[in-house]
Amino acid sequence: MYDLEGVLGASVTGFVERHVRSLLTWDILVFFHRNPDAVLDDEGLALRLGRRVEEIELEVESLCSGMILQKAGGLIRYKPTPEMRETITGFVDACQDRGRRLALIALVLHKINPQPSR
């Protein structure tokens, strides 16, 4: 098995394990990291990501539970703690490097569709 933690680092690997449920979660995180002052409703976020509202609802709910996003009055805001913001920065930075991005994709896809041990 490829040493994903060695490529990504323990902080990014742990973050993905705890918070990145899907590639859509990934897109939402990158969007809000790059647009930290954005305040959108579900429809606005879905439009910006090219997704249906139904697709983003569970992901947004999960990120709110993880204390990354905040939703009040139907509006979604990026509200991570300073420590979480630093970890998300590490995640987004990893997305920019081809080798690390491939490791991230492998980690997320394995999480979505785990293969049985042989």
C-alpha positions as CSV (number, residue, x, y, z in Angstrom):
1,M,0.0,0.0,0.0
2,Y,1.2,3.5,-0.9
3,D,2.3,5.5,2.2
4,L,-0.3,8.2,2.0
5,E,0.5,9.7,5.4
6,G,4.2,9.9,4.4
7,V,3.3,11.9,1.3
8,L,0.5,14.0,2.9
9,G,1.6,14.3,6.5
10,A,-0.3,13.2,9.6
11,S,-2.2,16.5,9.9
12,V,-3.7,16.4,6.3
13,T,-4.3,12.7,6.4
14,G,-6.2,13.0,9.8
15,F,-8.2,15.9,8.5
16,V,-9.3,14.0,5.4
17,E,-10.2,11.0,7.5
18,R,-12.3,13.1,9.9
19,H,-13.9,15.7,7.5
20,V,-13.7,14.9,3.8
21,R,-16.6,12.6,3.1
22,S,-16.5,12.9,-0.6
23,L,-15.0,14.8,-3.6
24,L,-17.9,17.2,-3.2
25,T,-16.8,17.9,0.4
26,W,-13.4,18.6,-1.0
27,D,-14.9,21.1,-3.5
28,I,-16.8,22.9,-0.8
29,L,-13.7,23.1,1.4
30,V,-11.6,24.5,-1.4
31,F,-14.3,27.0,-2.4
32,F,-14.7,28.4,1.1
33,H,-11.0,28.4,1.7
34,R,-10.5,30.5,-1.4
35,N,-13.6,32.7,-0.7
36,P,-13.5,33.0,3.1
37,D,-15.9,35.9,3.2
38,A,-18.6,34.2,1.1
39,V,-22.0,34.0,2.6
40,L,-24.3,31.8,0.5
41,D,-27.5,29.8,0.8
42,D,-27.7,26.2,-0.4
43,E,-28.8,27.3,-3.9
44,G,-26.0,29.8,-4.2
45,L,-23.3,27.3,-3.2
46,A,-24.8,24.6,-5.5
47,L,-24.8,27.1,-8.4
48,R,-21.1,28.1,-7.8
49,L,-20.1,24.4,-7.6
50,G,-22.2,23.3,-10.5
51,R,-24.1,20.9,-8.3
52,R,-27.7,20.3,-7.3
53,V,-28.9,21.6,-4.0
54,E,-29.8,18.0,-2.8
55,E,-26.1,17.0,-3.4
56,I,-24.6,19.6,-1.2
57,E,-27.0,19.5,1.8
58,L,-25.5,16.5,3.6
59,E,-22.0,17.7,2.9
60,V,-22.7,21.2,4.3
61,E,-24.4,19.6,7.3
62,S,-21.3,17.4,8.0
63,L,-19.0,20.4,7.7
64,C,-21.2,22.3,10.1
65,S,-21.0,19.4,12.6
66,G,-17.2,19.4,12.1
67,M,-17.1,23.1,13.1
68,I,-15.8,24.2,9.7
69,L,-18.9,25.8,8.3
70,Q,-21.7,27.6,10.1
71,K,-25.3,27.8,8.9
72,A,-27.7,30.2,10.4
73,G,-30.9,31.7,8.8
74,G,-30.3,29.5,5.8
75,L,-26.9,31.2,5.1
76,I,-23.6,29.2,5.0
77,R,-20.4,30.8,6.3
78,Y,-16.8,29.6,6.6
79,K,-16.1,29.6,10.4
80,P,-13.2,27.2,11.2
81,T,-11.1,27.8,14.4
82,P,-7.6,29.3,13.7
83,E,-6.1,25.8,14.2
84,M,-8.6,24.2,11.8
85,R,-8.0,27.0,9.3
86,E,-4.3,26.2,9.4
87,T,-5.1,22.5,8.8
88,I,-7.4,23.3,5.9
89,T,-4.7,25.5,4.4
90,G,-2.4,22.5,4.5
91,F,-5.1,20.4,2.8
92,V,-5.6,23.1,0.0
93,D,-1.9,23.5,-0.4
94,A,-1.6,19.7,-0.9
95,C,-4.3,19.9,-3.6
96,Q,-1.9,22.2,-5.6
97,D,0.9,19.6,-5.8
98,R,0.3,16.9,-8.4
99,G,1.8,14.0,-6.4
100,R,0.1,15.1,-3.2
101,R,-3.2,15.7,-5.0
102,L,-3.1,12.1,-6.4
103,A,-2.5,10.8,-2.8
104,L,-5.5,12.9,-1.6
105,I,-7.7,11.5,-4.4
106,A,-6.6,7.9,-3.5
107,L,-7.3,8.6,0.2
108,V,-10.8,10.0,-0.5
109,L,-11.7,7.3,-3.0
110,H,-10.6,4.6,-0.5
111,K,-12.7,6.2,2.1
112,I,-15.7,6.3,-0.2
113,N,-15.3,2.8,-1.5
114,P,-13.1,0.8,0.9
115,Q,-11.7,-2.4,-0.5
116,P,-11.8,-5.5,1.7
117,S,-8.4,-6.7,3.1
118,R,-6.9,-9.6,1.3
